[in-house]
Amino acid sequence: MLLILFRGRPGTGKTTMSNLVSAKMSVPIIRKDDIYDQLVSLSGNHDLRNKITFNIIYSLVTSNIHNSSTLIIDCPFQFEEDITSFRAWCRTHQVHLKTILVTCSDERIWSERFKERVINPAPNQLITDFEEFKSRYKVMQLQPDEGELLIDTIVPQDHNVKTVLEFLSSTSI
């Protein structure tokens, strides 16, 4: 099984990029936000919703381990302990993981994306103010891990898609 993970901070363009790559490859996507948003009516506790969401993602991947499928995962994994755990889980379960760290190096563009969220925020979009977001996270730009592709969404989408597809085909599974 091949998992293609798009990860990064909120508003960087993970969903846009995973949509584009999914369309090019005809590969299904599992989105953390889709699962999380459905849990809002069941629990007011953010931490509990997150825990359930991650458990569901692991379960969905586990259900597909024994076939030669490819899945895209759109999930932030923006904290070191989360991505480290996920990588270890994939190794233990013999799942081939290719990760793409999505960033936005232009804070003006990134801030505009947050302004769009204010209009009709999804339940998973707990922070819709860019200045509040910056204050909470302090370090805006995540650093790619070894072997991880870094793409910047200020680069034209077609170029990023081409770069991702080349990255995915560059190593054997």
Secondary structure in CASP SS format (residue, H / E / C, confidence):
PFRMAT SS
TARGET T0000
AUTHOR 0000-0000-0000
METHOD secondary structure of the structure
MODEL  1
M C 1.00
L E 1.00
L E 1.00
I E 1.00
L E 1.00
F E 1.00
R E 1.00
G C 1.00
R C 1.00
P C 1.00
G C 1.00
T C 1.00
G C 1.00
K H 1.00
T H 1.00
T H 1.00
M H 1.00
S H 1.00
N H 1.00
L H 1.00
V H 1.00
S H 1.00
A H 1.00
K H 1.00
M H 1.00
S C 1.00
V C 1.00
P C 1.00
I E 1.00
I E 1.00
R E 1.00
K H 1.00
D H 1.00
D H 1.00
I H 1.00
Y H 1.00
D H 1.00
Q H 1.00
L H 1.00
V C 1.00
S C 1.00
L C 1.00
S C 1.00
G C 1.00
N C 1.00
H H 1.00
D H 1.00
L H 1.00
R H 1.00
N H 1.00
K H 1.00
I H 1.00
T H 1.00
F H 1.00
N H 1.00
I H 1.00
I H 1.00
Y H 1.00
S H 1.00
L H 1.00
V H 1.00
T H 1.00
S H 1.00
N H 1.00
I C 1.00
H C 1.00
N C 1.00
S C 1.00
S C 1.00
T E 1.00
L E 1.00
I E 1.00
I E 1.00
D E 1.00
C C 1.00
P C 1.00
F C 1.00
Q C 1.00
F C 1.00
E H 1.00
E H 1.00
D H 1.00
I H 1.00
T H 1.00
S H 1.00
F H 1.00
R H 1.00
A H 1.00
W H 1.00
C H 1.00
R H 1.00
T H 1.00
H C 1.00
Q C 1.00
V C 1.00
H E 1.00
L E 1.00
K E 1.00
T E 1.00
I E 1.00
L E 1.00
V E 1.00
T E 1.00
C C 1.00
S C 1.00
D C 1.00
E H 1.00
R H 1.00
I H 1.00
W H 1.00
S H 1.00
E H 1.00
R H 1.00
F H 1.00
K H 1.00
E H 1.00
R H 1.00
V H 1.00
I H 1.00
N C 1.00
P C 1.00
A C 1.00
P C 1.00
N C 1.00
Q C 1.00
L C 1.00
I C 1.00
T C 1.00
D C 1.00
F H 1.00
E H 1.00
E H 1.00
F H 1.00
K H 1.00
S H 1.00
R H 1.00
Y H 1.00
K C 1.00
V C 1.00
M C 1.00
Q C 1.00
L C 1.00
Q C 1.00
P C 1.00
D C 1.00
E C 1.00
G C 1.00
E C 1.00
L E 1.00
L E 1.00
I E 1.00
D E 1.00
T C 1.00
I C 1.00
V C 1.00
P C 1.00
Q H 1.00
D H 1.00
H H 1.00
N H 1.00
V H 1.00
K H 1.00
T H 1.00
V H 1.00
L H 1.00
E H 1.00
F H 1.00
L H 1.00
S H 1.00
S C 1.00
T C 1.00
S C 1.00
I C 1.00
END
